[in-house]
Amino acid sequence: MKLIAILSIEDYHPDLGKIFKNLEIPVYSEVEITGFRSEKGDSAALQNWFAHKKTGVFSKLSFAFVEESQAEKLLKAVADFNALQPSANPVHAFQLQVDKFV
């Protein structure tokens, strides 16, 4: 089993809902978050992250526990979505292995 976490700006929230629905992922959760960047966070890798130094940026964290085959499809769908967006704020997604579940 995999845990997929997806960070996006609020503008993309409806699109992510469609991705979950199209991939037939039956259950997922969402949390509203505020992103901040520290004064030392100026590396090129952080330039497209959803945060500002002085004010927070509202975004969403969506996550789902899925089988490996669904995880691969979900990450591909996010990559495909990003390829079509002109935004400087791409959706960020990552996968974690779930070793145990109680």
C-alpha positions, 0 to 999 in steps of 0.5 A: 500500500502507498500513501500519496500526498498532493500539495496544490494551490486552492485554484487547482482544488476542483481539478484534483477532485476530478483526477481522484474521481477519474482514477476511481480512488474511492476515499481521499482526505484534504486539509487546508494549509498555509505555507511559509518560506524561511529567510534562508529558503531561497534556493532554486528548488524552492522558487516554485513552492507555494510560500512567501517570506512575509505572508503565508499562501493558502493551499491544500494537502490531499492524500490517499492510501492506494494500491501501487498500481493506483499510485503510479496512475495518480502520480502520472495524472498529476505530472500530466496536469502540471504539463498543461498548466502555465502556472509558476505553482505546479502541483507537488505530489509524492509517494510513501510506502506504508509498511504497516496498517492498524 
